[in-house]
């Protein structure tokens, strides 16, 4: 009951100087709103990056060549390539935690057909590739085991390539020339969009790896092997299993380093999340400066209020109020002022995040815990910066306060 009375008195005091109170709360409003908007931008970026990473594939593990170090000087990742199609076949046969395995053979090529020509990447893959990458066919079909065994010249176009060569026409059944080798188009992939780095995933052509290796690449060693597990929980154990099988396949002694590198999407996601979290904290810290400025404004106004109400304070003390009562009263006033500013700031934050997302096309995610933290912080600012004026009011001498004009 006493708390309700104190809040009621605080609201009455605030209403006496509406304009001054509004200007005082402006710093808190801007601070809370800015914190919410900045954190929303950071969380939106984090969500967007995670979506892009997940879009690369489902529970995907990437096996790439390792590094060589002649004379003790490392030549960098991928400088020592011993990966072969046989490695992928061994993994498919012996690994117990992998649900899909596909070699990937890259071959840049100029494609002619349709209305013109297009420079793109041709990837030689196996039947497991669409499963690993979670990539469906929008039109036509993917190649089958017979195409793979016979190294048939068939191709599945990415959406960007299909659009560039054939416009709005369905290219299934048409023929294109890849390095002067005729390929029959049997399917068009569904759109995947850009990766987290901005690369166009749809600017690609898929073909049987047997065909690409013999007709286009002509190399024994391959640049990549992709694999997938049944669930994310199996990834760490699957990576260890891959490492053990590959070391045995490459006949590496116990003292020799791996001549390959095993990575997974979780590593990419963790690195991206760490970056976005640092960015979000930095943005929130910068925005929080406005809250401190607002707190200083509250302290200044409360000091002015103590001076203006010195006689009132003297009367309260004279009729039996304790110094602690006066202190609590002024603390409640500053806290209520800050809390009201915080509530208005929450509305400003939601509106600002929505407006920024609409104007820029950025993803913004308003987090309820962030809103609660901003409100709590604004109330804390009121208590912290209201303490000195409240203490000054509580320590006034009643006789001198009554004499104050």
Secondary structure in CASP SS format (residue, H / E / C, confidence):
PFRMAT SS
TARGET T0000
AUTHOR 0000-0000-0000
METHOD secondary structure of the structure
MODEL  1
X C 1.00
X H 1.00
X H 1.00
X H 1.00
X H 1.00
X H 1.00
X H 1.00
X H 1.00
X H 1.00
X H 1.00
X H 1.00
X H 1.00
X H 1.00
X H 1.00
X H 1.00
X H 1.00
X C 1.00
X H 1.00
X H 1.00
X H 1.00
X H 1.00
X H 1.00
X H 1.00
X H 1.00
X H 1.00
X H 1.00
X H 1.00
X H 1.00
X H 1.00
X H 1.00
X H 1.00
X H 1.00
X H 1.00
X H 1.00
X H 1.00
X H 1.00
X H 1.00
X H 1.00
X H 1.00
X H 1.00
X H 1.00
X H 1.00
X H 1.00
X H 1.00
X H 1.00
X H 1.00
X H 1.00
X H 1.00
X H 1.00
X H 1.00
X H 1.00
X H 1.00
X H 1.00
X H 1.00
X H 1.00
X C 1.00
X C 1.00
X C 1.00
X C 1.00
X E 1.00
X E 1.00
X E 1.00
X E 1.00
X E 1.00
X E 1.00
X E 1.00
X C 1.00
X C 1.00
X C 1.00
X H 1.00
X H 1.00
X H 1.00
X C 1.00
X C 1.00
X C 1.00
X C 1.00
X C 1.00
X C 1.00
X C 1.00
X E 1.00
X C 1.00
X C 1.00
X C 1.00
X C 1.00
X H 1.00
X H 1.00
X H 1.00
X H 1.00
X H 1.00
X H 1.00
X H 1.00
X H 1.00
X H 1.00
X H 1.00
X C 1.00
X C 1.00
X C 1.00
X E 1.00
X E 1.00
X E 1.00
X E 1.00
X E 1.00
X E 1.00
X E 1.00
X E 1.00
X E 1.00
X E 1.00
X E 1.00
X E 1.00
X E 1.00
X E 1.00
X E 1.00
X E 1.00
X C 1.00
X C 1.00
X E 1.00
X E 1.00
X E 1.00
X E 1.00
X E 1.00
X E 1.00
X E 1.00
X E 1.00
X E 1.00
X E 1.00
X C 1.00
X C 1.00
X C 1.00
X H 1.00
X H 1.00
X H 1.00
X H 1.00
X H 1.00
X C 1.00
X C 1.00
X C 1.00
X E 1.00
X E 1.00
X E 1.00
X E 1.00
X C 1.00
X C 1.00
X C 1.00
X C 1.00
X H 1.00
X H 1.00
X H 1.00
X H 1.00
X H 1.00
X H 1.00
X C 1.00
X C 1.00
X C 1.00
X E 1.00
X E 1.00
X E 1.00
X E 1.00
X C 1.00
X H 1.00
X H 1.00
X H 1.00
X H 1.00
X H 1.00
X H 1.00
X H 1.00
X H 1.00
X C 1.00
X C 1.00
X C 1.00
X C 1.00
X C 1.00
X C 1.00
X C 1.00
X C 1.00
X E 1.00
X E 1.00
X E 1.00
X E 1.00
X C 1.00
X C 1.00
X E 1.00
X E 1.00
X E 1.00
X E 1.00
X E 1.00
X E 1.00
X E 1.00
X E 1.00
X E 1.00
X C 1.00
X C 1.00
X C 1.00
X C 1.00
X E 1.00
X C 1.00
X C 1.00
X C 1.00
X C 1.00
X C 1.00
X E 1.00
X C 1.00
X C 1.00
X C 1.00
X E 1.00
X E 1.00
X E 1.00
X E 1.00
X E 1.00
X H 1.00
X H 1.00
X H 1.00
X H 1.00
X H 1.00
X H 1.00
X H 1.00
X H 1.00
X H 1.00
X C 1.00
X C 1.00
X C 1.00
X C 1.00
X C 1.00
X C 1.00
X E 1.00
X E 1.00
X E 1.00
X E 1.00
X E 1.00
X E 1.00
X C 1.00
X C 1.00
X H 1.00
X H 1.00
X H 1.00
X H 1.00
X H 1.00
X H 1.00
X H 1.00
X H 1.00
X H 1.00
X H 1.00
X H 1.00
X H 1.00
X H 1.00
X H 1.00
X H 1.00
X H 1.00
X H 1.00
X H 1.00
X C 1.00
X C 1.00
X C 1.00
X C 1.00
X C 1.00
X C 1.00
X C 1.00
X C 1.00
X C 1.00
X C 1.00
X E 1.00
X E 1.00
X E 1.00
X E 1.00
X E 1.00
X H 1.00
X H 1.00
X H 1.00
X H 1.00
X H 1.00
X H 1.00
X H 1.00
X H 1.00
X H 1.00
X H 1.00
X H 1.00
X H 1.00
X H 1.00
X H 1.00
X H 1.00
X H 1.00
X H 1.00
X H 1.00
X H 1.00
X H 1.00
X H 1.00
X H 1.00
X H 1.00
X H 1.00
X H 1.00
X H 1.00
X H 1.00
X H 1.00
X H 1.00
X H 1.00
X H 1.00
X H 1.00
X H 1.00
X H 1.00
X H 1.00
X H 1.00
X H 1.00
X H 1.00
X H 1.00
X H 1.00
X H 1.00
X H 1.00
X H 1.00
X H 1.00
X C 1.00
X H 1.00
X H 1.00
X H 1.00
X H 1.00
X H 1.00
X H 1.00
X H 1.00
X H 1.00
X H 1.00
X C 1.00
X C 1.00
X C 1.00
X C 1.00
X H 1.00
X H 1.00
X H 1.00
X H 1.00
X H 1.00
X H 1.00
X H 1.00
X H 1.00
X H 1.00
X H 1.00
X H 1.00
X H 1.00
X H 1.00
X H 1.00
X H 1.00
X H 1.00
X H 1.00
X H 1.00
X H 1.00
X H 1.00
X H 1.00
X H 1.00
X H 1.00
X H 1.00
X H 1.00
X H 1.00
X H 1.00
X H 1.00
X H 1.00
X H 1.00
X H 1.00
X H 1.00
X H 1.00
X H 1.00
X H 1.00
X H 1.00
X H 1.00
X H 1.00
X C 1.00
X C 1.00
X C 1.00
X C 1.00
X C 1.00
X C 1.00
X C 1.00
X H 1.00
X H 1.00
X H 1.00
X H 1.00
X H 1.00
X H 1.00
X H 1.00
X H 1.00
X H 1.00
X H 1.00
X H 1.00
X H 1.00
X H 1.00
X H 1.00
X H 1.00
X H 1.00
X H 1.00
X H 1.00
X H 1.00
X H 1.00
X H 1.00
X H 1.00
X H 1.00
X H 1.00
X H 1.00
X H 1.00
X H 1.00
X C 1.00
X C 1.00
X C 1.00
X H 1.00
X H 1.00
X H 1.00
X H 1.00
X H 1.00
X H 1.00
X C 1.00
X C 1.00
END
